[in-house]
Amino acid sequence: MEDPRTRPVLAVRFELPDGSLLERQWSYGEQTPAWTKAPPDWLENPQRSWPHPQDPITLTGRVKEGREAEAFQVVRG
């Protein structure tokens, strides 16, 4: 049985201008970043989905060209 404290509760999947993805997940015990409550200005077309209660809330969008370094710093920490 999966430990609910280690199950991902938040996931980000951002498309970079070159088509690659910037992804990360946060588990229940981790502090989620404040920017997840309001989209950062470097993100276009932000969307939030939660297709199933056992899956993490997923944030998606496209990183604006020229803002990749900022996105990496914020998402990866």
C-alpha positions in Angstrom: 0.0 0.0 0.0 1.3 3.5 -0.9 2.2 5.8 1.9 -0.1 8.9 1.5 2.6 11.2 2.9 4.8 10.4 -0.2 2.1 10.5 -2.8 2.4 13.5 -5.1 -0.2 16.2 -4.5 1.0 18.9 -6.9 2.7 18.5 -10.3 3.8 21.1 -12.8 4.3 20.4 -16.5 5.5 23.5 -18.4 6.4 23.6 -22.0 9.5 25.5 -22.8 9.9 27.5 -26.0 12.1 24.8 -27.6 9.3 22.2 -27.0 10.9 20.4 -24.1 9.2 20.0 -20.7 10.0 21.4 -17.3 8.4 19.0 -14.8 8.3 18.6 -11.1 6.1 17.0 -8.4 5.6 17.8 -4.7 4.6 15.3 -2.1 2.2 15.8 0.8 4.9 16.5 3.3 6.7 19.1 1.1 6.0 22.8 1.1 4.4 23.8 -2.2 5.6 27.1 -3.6 3.5 30.3 -3.1 3.5 31.0 -6.9 1.2 28.0 -7.5 -1.7 29.9 -6.1 -1.4 32.6 -8.8 0.3 32.0 -12.1 3.7 33.6 -12.5 4.1 36.3 -15.2 6.6 34.1 -17.2 3.8 31.5 -17.9 1.4 31.7 -20.8 -1.9 29.9 -20.9 -1.8 28.6 -17.3 -4.2 25.8 -16.6 -5.0 23.7 -13.5 -6.5 20.2 -13.6 -7.4 17.5 -11.1 -8.8 14.7 -13.1 -8.9 12.1 -10.3 -8.8 12.7 -6.5 -5.9 10.2 -6.1 -3.8 12.1 -8.7 -1.9 15.3 -8.1 -3.3 18.7 -9.0 -1.5 19.5 -12.3 -0.5 22.9 -13.4 0.4 23.4 -17.1 1.3 26.2 -19.3 4.0 27.5 -21.7 7.1 29.4 -20.5 7.5 32.7 -22.4 10.5 32.9 -24.6 13.5 34.4 -22.8 12.1 33.5 -19.4 13.4 29.9 -19.2 16.1 30.6 -16.6 13.5 32.2 -14.3 11.2 29.3 -14.8 13.9 26.7 -14.0 15.0 28.7 -10.9 11.5 28.9 -9.5 10.4 25.3 -10.3 13.6 23.5 -9.4 14.4 25.7 -6.5 
